[in-house]
């Protein structure tokens, strides 16, 4: 077994797979990345090839070690973080995938979700999982696979555990521990961590076990599902063929949960936002189910709690480590970075996302132009899969620069909506001026100065950009290192976190109100303009 002090972390995302080697000071010393192909078989369908995911993960892990001038003998542990909700189905014995993975962005199960809501099951599902019934989550993807894949006796095979269902972390653990052997194996572990499990819509968020009633509602056999484990702890050991020597896997978390941990958001009320393909906000809600009145210790949320939850936030697990579990509030915004990709690839009006900041600054004002990027519906707080993107407020004087600025601003407006709701729901006591509250941010769009300043202005609070770009990988590294004994406490980890840039709010309250009023009107038109 390895005796070194390095952590090798795999970060499997929607558009690429990365591996980073961190030292005992949590500094990255080697990395590698490979782009991931997305497959679009039909309108609204998004898939990945699971074999490509596994091969890329193994390949970048080896290259990252090489880049760090290290070997597996120098590595104390491996961390894994991954795109959540994306669902894989494969054979237990051979490890062979039976279909492409259905990605979190996929909307093919919208009718299944409509049926659940029409049957009056949405509130019960929410009370058990903290999740809103939506194609985003894994359970309906699993049900679709079992119903529609042209494989004989698929449901029966799942019921005896001959077929495995899981999220990307489970698939990677399987492939990393199985190795390259083509010989059927019956002892390959089928595992997940509780954060990934909490995104399936099958895990009871109160006791962190697969919920029998939810399994019955979706008709998902428990025998096909992985065993949920704490985010920090010993999961399995990689096959020696992967990196030349076995490495213990000791930290696993879904990407946004890992980012919350990597941003050292260890106190209740601490909040982070990751700006990637979408924007994902999580706020630490502490160790108890006490978000809504009467919910603490109840094991089941009340009807009044459910009414209050209509604010459109998700209630999820932050992480489980060191014997404790931390809950979180979450908002999932579907289109932020992808909106800038659309400007580049779809409209061809920017060469790269970086130039958009200078264009927006030079323009000076949005001139009443708003872009609502509902390319795949609207996520938090609206949860409207039928909404479609729109641009409003245009005149003969509107130029492509107005559209570029409107696209950037749309990210900040969407984040502002959900941060305000989180502040209200968390009911944090005031500590003097509200500006003492800080939003920690990470992801590609944090390199856009205009967006970060505009975000601080809209929120009326400082924005802190992490010094480590790969905060998601850092969080999985922290978890793996905690379990491996490299770091002993969250306090020790908090001392390792560093701020690269800080943006202070400068906008007047009247200007903030004016801009948000325009955004709300654009939203109203988007949500009503496409209804029959």
N, C-alpha and C positions, 0 to 999 in steps of 0.2 A: 504493500500500500504506500501511497505517496507520503513523504515526510516534510515537504516544503511548506512555504507560507504564502504561495500565490493562489489566487482564485481565478479559474477559467469560467467565464460566463457566456452562455449562448442567449442571444436576444433574437427570437424569431418573430419578425413583423409581417405586416400585410404586403409590403413592397420589397422587402429585403430581409436577409438573414445575416446577423453580425455575430462575431465572437470577440470578446475583449479579455485580456489578461490584466488583472489588477494586483498591485503589491499590497503589503500589509498596512500601508498608509492610504489605501483606497485610491491610489493613482493608477491610471491606465498606462501600461508599458508596452502593450502590443495589441494589434487588432487586425481583423480581416472582415470583408463584407462581400456578399453576393446578391445581386438583384433577383427578385422572385417574380416569375411570370404569373399574371392573372389570366384566367380563362373566362370568357363570357359566352356560354352556349346559347343563351336566349336573353331577351330583354328582362332585366331585373335579376338575372342569375349571375353569381360570381363564384368561381371555383379556383382551387389550387391543386396541383399534382402532389400528393403526399410523398411520393418518392423523391421529387425535387426538393421538398422541404427537408427530408431526412439527409439526403446527400449533401445539400448545401450546409446544413448544420455541422455535419462531420467534417466537411471540407474546410469551412472557415475556422473551426476549432483547431485543426492541425496547423493552418496558416497563421493563426494568431499566436500560437506557441512559437512557431518559427520566427515571427516578427518580434516577439519578446526575447528571442535567443534563449528559450527555455524548453524543457521537456516535461513530460507528465510527472517525472520524479520530483519536479520543483513545485507541483501543484498540490495544495492541501485539500481542495474541494472544487466542485463544479456547481454553478448556479444556472438555472434555466428560467427565462421569462419569455412570454409568448403573446401573440395576438389571441384575444379571448373569443369565446363563443364559436369560433370556427370549428367544424365538426368533421371527424375522420371515422371511417368504418374499415375494419381489417380483420383478417383471419388470425385467431389466437395462435395456432400451431406454426404457421409459416411466416407471419408478420406481413403478409401481402395485402395491400389495400384493395378493397372491393369496388371502389369508386373514387372519383375526385373528392377532395374535401369541399364542403359547403362553407363559404366564407361568411363572416359576420355581416357583411354588407348585403348579402343575398336576401331577396324578398319573395322567393317562390312559395313560402309557407304563409303568405298573407291570409289566404282563405281559411287555413287551419286556425289561425289566430282569431279571425272573425267568428268562426264557429264556436270557439271557446268563450268569447265575449258574449255572443248571442245566447249561449247556454247558461249564462250567469255565473261563470266560473272565475272571472277576472279578479274579483275581490278576494276569493279564497286563495287563489294562487299568489296574489300580492301579500296576503297576511302570512303566508308560509315562507315566501322567498324574498320579499322586498322588491320584486321585479314587476314591471308592467307587461302585460301580454303583448308581445311584439315579435315579428320574424327575426329580430336581432339575436335572440337567445337560442340556446342549443337544442332544447327539448323538441321543438317542432321540426328542426332539421333532422334529428334522429328519427322522428316518426315518419318523415317524408322518405328517408332512405329505406327504412324497413318496408314501407308501403310500395315504393315505386322502382327500386332497383330490380332489374330482371334477373334475379338470382333465386333458384328454387329453395323453398323452405327457409327463407332468411329469418323470419320471425322465430321459427322453431330452433334454429341454430343459435340465435341470440339468447334464447331462453335457457340453453344449456351451457352458455359461455363459450361456445365454439367460435362465435363472432364477437368482436370487441367494438364498443363505441366509446369515443372520448374526444376531448379537446386536444389542441396541438401539444400541450405539455405531456399528456399521456402517450401520444404517438411518439414523441421524441424520447421519452424514458424507455419505451418499448424498444425502439430502434437502437438506442445507445447501449442498452444492456444486452440486446440480442446479438449484436455483432454481425459479421458478414456471412455467417454460415447459412447455407440453404437447407440444412437438415431441420425438419420440424422439431420444435421445442415446446414443451408443456409447462416449463417453470419460469418463463419470462414474466416479470412482475407487471401488473396492470394497476397503475397508480396515478393519482392526481393530487393537487393541493387544494385546500379548502377555498382559496380565492377563485381558482378556475372553476371548481365545482359549483360555487355560488352563482355562476353565470349561466348555468345550464337550465335553470327554472325547474330543477328536480331536487335541489338540496334544501332541506329545512334550515333556514338561517338561525333558528333558535338553538338547535342541538347539533348542527353541522353533520347531519346524517342524511342519506337518501330518504326522502319522505314517501312512505308507502302509498298515501293517497294520490300524490302527484305521479308516482310511477304507474298507478292504476289509471289516472286520467289520461296520460299520454301513452299508456300501454308500452312502456319501456322496461324490459327485463333487467332487474338488478344484476343478474349474472353477467350481463354484457358491460356493465359499468365499472370504472376503476374504483379503487379504495381511496377515499379522501384522507389526506394526512395534513398535519400542520405545515405551514409554509417554510419553517426552519426545522430541520431534523434530517435524519438519514433516510433517504428514499430508496436508493439502490446504488449499485456500483457499475460503472461503465465496463463494457467488454474490453479486454486488453488490446484488441485489434483496432479500437477506435483511435486511441492516441499513443499506443505503444506500451501502455501500462494502465492498470485499472485506476479510476478516479472516483471517489465517492460523490454522489449527487446529494447535496445537503441543503439546498435552497431552491424553492420553486414558487413562482407567483405569476399571476396574470399581469400583463404589461402595466396597466394603470395602477394596480395595487403595489407593484414593485416601484413605480415612480413615486407614489406617496411615501413609501418607506425610504427610497433613495433621496427624497427631498427633506428627510429628517422631520417629517410632520408628525411628531410623536405626542403632541399635546392636543387635547380636545379643542376643536375650533381651527387648528392648523389646516391650511388649504393649499392645494397645488392644482395647476392646470398644465396639461401636456398638449402642445400644439403639433399635431401630426397631420395625417390624412383628414382626421376630424379633430375636435378638441374635447378633452376629457378632464372634467374637474372632479376631484375627490376631496372631501373634508373629513378629518378625523372626528368621529363622534364618541370616542371613548369605548370602554369595555362593556357597557350595558345597553340593553334595548330600551333606552329611555328617551328616544327622540320625540315620540308623541305622548300626549297625556294619557296615563293609564296603561301604557304599554310595558313599563318596566316589570320584568319578572313574570309577565302574564303567560308567556309561551304562545300567545295568540293575540293579534292586534284586534281592537274593537272596531265596530262600525264607524264610530266617531273618528278613530284614528285613520281609517281608510278615507273618510271624507277629507281630512286634513292632508292626506297624502296626495290628493288630486293636484297638488302643486306641480307634479310631474317629475319629481326626483326619484331616483332609485335608492333603495336602502340595501347596502351590500356589506360584505366582510372586507375590512381593510387588510388584515393579515392575522395569522396566528403564529406566535413565536414565544419561546421562553415560558411556556405554560399559560400564557394569556392570549385572549383574542380581542382584537380591536375592530369595531364596526366603523362604517363610513357612509356618508351621503355621497351620491354620485350623480353627475349630469353627463350625458353622452350627446355630443353635438356631432352630427354626421359629416358635415362638409365644411372644412376650413382650408387646410392645405390643398385639398383636392380642387377647391374653387380656383386657386392660383394655377394649378395644373391645367384646368379647363381654359383659362385665359391664354396659357401658353400653347397647349396642344389642340384645343378645340377652336378657339377664335384666332390664334396666332397674333395677338396684340402685344405680347411681351416675349422676349427671348429667354428670360429666366426670372424666377421669383424675386431675386435680389434687386433688380432694377425698379420694382414696383414701389419701393420705399421713397426713392428720389422723385419719382413721378407724382406720388401722392403729396409729398411735401411742397413741390413746386406749384401744384394745382391750388393749394391753399384752402379749398372748401369743396364739399361734395355737390354744391349747387342743387340740393334737393333730390339727387339721384341715389336710390337705394337698390341694392341687389340682395334678394333673399335666396340663398343657395340651396333650395330644397331639391337637389338633383336626385336624391334617393329618399324623398320625404323629409319630414322634420323630426328630430329626436327631442331631447329634453328642452323645455318643459312641455312641449306640445304633443309629441308622440302621434304624429299624423303621417302615416305612410302614403297617403294619397296626395299630399301637397306637392306642387311642382314649382320649380325655380321661376323667378320673375325679376324683371328690372322695372322699377317705377320711377316716375318723376322726370322722365327725359323730355327734352325740348329740342328745337333745331340747333340750339347752342351746345348740346351735349356732344362730347368727344369721347374717344376711346379712353382718354385719361380719366374721365369721370367714371367710366365703368371699372377701370383698374382700382381707383380709390374706393369706389363702392364695394368692390370685392374684398379689399382689405378691411374696410370698416365693418363688413358683415360679420367677420370673426369676432370683433370686439363687442358688437351689439349682442350677439348670441351668448357670449361669456357673461356680459353684464346682466342679462336676464336671469341666468341661473345663480350667479353669485348673490344677487339680491334675495332670491328665494332661499338659498342656503343660510344667509345671515338671519333671515326671519325664522327658519325652522330650527336652527341651532340654539337660538335664544341665548347667545353668549352675553354675559354681563359686560356693560360698557367699561372700558378702561380709559377714561378721558376722551380725547379726540379720536374719532373713528379711524383717522389715518394711521393710528398705531397698528391696525390690522394690515397684514401683508399677504400678497398672493405670490407664492413661489412658482416659477414657470420653467418649462423645459421644452425641447422639441425644436424642429427646424425653423418654425416661424418666429422664434425668439431672436433670431438674427436679423429681423426686420425692425429697424429703429422706429419707423413711423408707427407700425402696429403696436409695439410695446408702449410707446408714449401715449398713443390714443387709448390703449387699454387702461393704463394708469389714470388717464383723465376721466374716462367714463366711470370707472369704479371709485374714483376719489380715494385711492389708496396706493401705496407704493407697490411696484412690481420688482421682484428680485429674480434675476436670471442665474441659474446654477452655473458654477465654474466648470462643472463636468457636463459636457453635452449629452452624454449617454446616461441620463439619470435613471432610466428604466433598468439598464444593465447594472448600474450602481446599486439599485435597490435589491436586485437578486443577489448581487455580490455581498451586500451587507447581511442578508438572510443566511447565505451559505457560510459566510465567515463567522456569524454568531453561532451557528450549529457546530462549526468545526473548532470553535474555541479561540479563533484569532482575535475576535472582539467580544467583550464580556457583557456589555450593556448598551442600551439605546443612548445613554448619556455619552458614552465613549464615541458612538457613531455620530452623534450630533456635533461633536467637536471636529469631526473630519469634514463636515459640510462647509463649502465656501461659496460666497456670492461673487459672481463675475461682474455684473452690472446691475444698477438699481435705478429705476425710473420713478420720479416723484410726480404726483398729479399737479397740473397747472391750469386746468380748464375751470371756467366759472360755472356756478350751479345753473344759471339761466341757460347757458349754452348746452350744458349736459341735458337739461330737460327738453330743449328744442330738438336736439338730435335724436333723443330716444322717442320723442313724440312722432317724428318722421318715420323712424324704424317701426314703431308699433302700427302705424297706418299702412306701411308697406306689407307688414305681416298679415294684417287683416285682409288686405286685398288678395294676397297670395292664398290664404286659407279658404277664402270664399269664392275666389274667381274661377276655380276649376271644378266646382261642384255642378252636377247636372241639375 
